[in-house]
């Protein structure tokens, strides 16, 4: 509850400085808005605003009805640190070498942003904004947090999930500053677990997707994810109430979004839409009419990477040339023809996957097809995962349900998202779709070359050493090879 209390203890009133020279394509804003990211962990778009009424979500629904709802926001990765690194740096994690989960946690693995490359909060600070982040960084590079966030650093989520750092009364601090603010509030989201949630979901009322075997603990986990959505909506309501109480609501552009899909098997960590497609609602009461000019509902596929660029655009801050993030409220914005996402090493599981997504098709390239989807991972300790593996061994899965548990992966996957939204019918070998397959394969290979995708190179010895020291448990070929060459580190 400590983190929730910090989140809802929101800012006292703040003045706004006169608008700087605006880029020609930026949304016009008579005074610079505050920018608030309500950044949620591990959650899909199971909300009324998105057509799912399993649990009540009135606060998120109201934000969506007043502002802009994004129906196909695709994140650059299906895991938190890679997503957070990309968005805060304004470029793909694969371009900057930030793609491996929980990298740069030790001084001997000194991954940094390129010289002169400032992060999104640093650009806000340069423009006269106060900046803060309550709850989580998880960036895969070395940085000075005091350069990112002007207010007292406050508690952050440490390496093992615990809160670290001093508490501070940031609402009182902002009240004294008289500046606009760029803030990040982290909500527990899909990691919420309470025995007595405020809304209890009837387990028997749920319909599981066809890629799941209907097992008791799988059904239980699915229901708990819905309960987490409702609890998150209540937390959003508290944030909105505090903004209104302190006179901040009207000129605060609120971005509500999640880092990736929920923690269910085949969602988080994987390049299916369950892992990559997330909710995004943007509401700015004083400027909702302006941001809705391109539509109150944006149904085209858009990049989660562009949250940073859009936030800068609303504040009238030019996006530097070294960033590839864009402003999807800009008058000359063009939706991308395709969106790339990436999955690389997660915890102590080494893999290399890429996806290309359009409005209709999803192409996935598995560069390590000899390795299973379900390599050893932290979720193996969960009762749900143990139940799932046991049922698979006992032959209780049908062909579709068994796909995730197979001993290896196909080299290529292709899905027609309109005909097959669950992504279970691989069309890669279908003669009718070979032209589509070749086109998307070419898009990916060309993009990897053009951006110097760092995932195509082996992880450094320092990176593998970091995995061994951080997780204490790694039997992957990369770890075994490292230990063979460095026996003193065993």
Order of alpha helices (4+ residues) and beta strands (2+ residues): alpha-beta-alpha-beta-alpha-alpha-alpha-beta-alpha-beta-beta-alpha-beta-alpha-beta-alpha-beta-alpha-beta-alpha-beta-beta-beta-alpha-beta-alpha-alpha-alpha
